[in-house]
Amino acid sequence: MTEIQSITARRVWDSRGRPTVEADVKLANGVLGRAIAPAGASRGTREAIERRDGGTRLGGRDVQGALTSVRDRIAPALAGMEANDQAAVDAAILALDPSPLKDTLGGNATVAVSLAVLHAAAADAGKPLWRHVADEFGRTPSLPLPEIQIFGGGAHAGRRVDIQDFMVMVPGASSFDEVLEVTSEIYFAAGEIMAAKGRVAGVADEGGWWPVFDSNEEALETLVAAIEKAGEKPGERVVISLDIAASEFGGEGRYRLALEDREMDSAGQIEMLGRWLDAYPIASIEDPLAEDDPEGMAEFTRRFGDRVQIIGDDYLVTNAVLVREAAEQGACNAVLIKVNQAGTVSESIETFRAADGLGWGSVVSARSGETEDVSISHLATGLGGGQLKVGSFSRSERMVKWNECLRIQDELGEAAFVGGAPLARTWWGARRKAGV
């Protein structure tokens, strides 16, 4: 009775007020699984493409074509299939769309259905989703270390600053709850500092403070000040994480910081970031070079890979093949896992396994256009991936995911929190090992 009986698709709305796809998968025994496709603003050129209707209505962003993909093509193909065979279900979806970026069906159609099937299988098994994921994919579950935005930037904040995310991590915490408490203090301390300077202008797409700064480095200076104002010593319990999102302001070996009206080559970009690594307690850095700059990414990894986590996002687009290629190039030592970037659950798991097999870190991540869907909280926990990035410490589409992890903590226990384990090989980990 675990056969897929019907699949329903509807248009719902994300955190930016834009249309997206929700899918309901109903099994023959009446069990229901539901999931919503997120949407990104900063996107790699090789990630799954959302199907949008174009035209003038709703800014061209309506999803009627994606809904049609679900109703007319995906639903008939999956009818009668076993929901508890995720690999077969996803393979059937992929067989309908031979295009490498899923631009026929639409990645928003495929990911909503794929995740909904995962939810249906978990519900049928009578398990929370995180437990089903752990059992299904042979993993030991653990509560992830959060990566939480304090200042937004780049495509998430009208490009008011060039760097996309200024974040904190609390690897020195003993529980998930402690991470959130410390982060709350830092988040509101940052707001108070901005208010005192007359620079509070609301929040960015992912809930971080809107960046009113005269330079990109001023945001780093203010973040350090906020950590100190919250009563923490930067580099002890709390470290900084950056998402440079370099593809958004660079390409073909050239990088232009619009806020500072200056342009650099790859070497200049590497030198600038290297100075930041020397000056600030940065333990993780994402997409430091553009996706079309493999030589730059490899050089950055060669120089700094033994002291900082270097995450590929646009550079790797949740693609196992690209992860293996990057490893051969000597580029990156961690991967961001975005299910909608791949388009199906199975492809995301394959990418996670490729990274895990290389000894890389993995960060399960949300997108700038989010909803009340909490799938990634369960995926990060069930896979035991170690890290979770969902945005900031405000806006309900972000907080619902942090709060879901607290509920999971009640079931798993505080001892399941990974703490600083994912960053053991970084600057922070080296300091801890040395007793600094």
Phi, psi and omega in degrees: 000015179264012179290147176287120181267317182206155175229126180246137177239141177219157174275126172235187189231139183267187187292346177259009180075024181252151182293146171212181188252130170246138179238138171248127175247118181252131179269167183297335179269007177093354179292142184239138171238140184222141177206157181236138177282128173278177180215138181260155173260318175264112188231141173285150184289345184253013179270164180303138185266130173292144173269113177242153189280337184075190182081196184262334183295132181053035179064021181080005188261007181296161189236027181299323177296321178293321177297321177297321177303317180292311187291317190265338185239308184289313183302311178298324183291328183267349182303128179088352178283155179283124181292335182275009174247078185302319182298317180291320178299312181294324177297322178294321177297313182295328179294337180282342186223095182284352181294139186295335183250013177060034183279357175275302178284321186100126179298333177291329176287315185292319184288325179298316180290315182302314178294322180296323176297318177300316178297319181296318180296320178295316180297320179296325180281353181071029183240150168297154186302320181299321180292319178299317179299314180299316181290318184295322187249013173065045183243159173262117185290150175205152177282128187282161172278120179289148173239110195238126183288135173254315173241131173272165179192191178055223182293348180270355183211047176059022181056034179295326165235162186280323181287137191278319184222128170249111191234166172237153171230151182237069182293344178275001180283158180259353180205163177297320180299320179295321177303313183293323179296314179296316181296321178302315179298318181291318182301312183283332173297320178297319177297321179294320178296316179297318181297320180297332178269001183069032187239018176276123182229033179093199183238158180274183185307322186258013173096351176287161179298140178294130189277106175251085183229160178267347177206162177294323182289335177299327177297320177296316179299319181291324178295317176299318179298322179293320177299316180291320179297330178281002177089014180253154173260114182306130180098351176268268175286328190247135174231169181257144174232138181239140165249104182288324183051052189297335179295340181285339179226015180213163177175152180054036175079012178236141183227126182240115175273103185295322182300325183256001178051053176218152183235144182224159168270184182301319180297320178294320177297317180295318180296318179299311181294324176299322177296321178296319179297327178286327189267338187230155181281068183265121181252348183211140181216131186249136178044059179293333176238162185289161183293339179260022181235064182296327179295318178295319180294320179294320179293318178299317180295319179300319185280326190234000185294343179271359183230355182210147174285126182244108188262135172262122176246274174304331183291331186239339176041045176049053184230118185298323180297316181291327176298315181293321177296318179297320179298320178294327179282344186078028182250133177073162171217015177202159182228143172273134180251110175239115187297323181285342176291323176278314178113338176217160177298315185298319178294324177294318179295321178299320178294316178302315182293323178298315179294317181299321179294337178271356185079017179279161169276162177223141179233110174286133191226148171275187175235172181290329174263100186239176182216192178284359178297132183246020184306319187289333175299320180285322179296314181299320180288311184296324179283344185062034185289338172100335184216149181219132181233114181235003182118220189259198182249036172207168184077129189295331179292342174270310186295331180298330181281319174297316181295326177297323177295326177295322177295319178296323178301324178299327180276318184276330184094153182299332182295343180279356179287132187282341180057228184276004184306317182296339183253019187299333183264004184265183177311313182296316181297321179295321178294319179297317181296324181278355180076022181279000000 
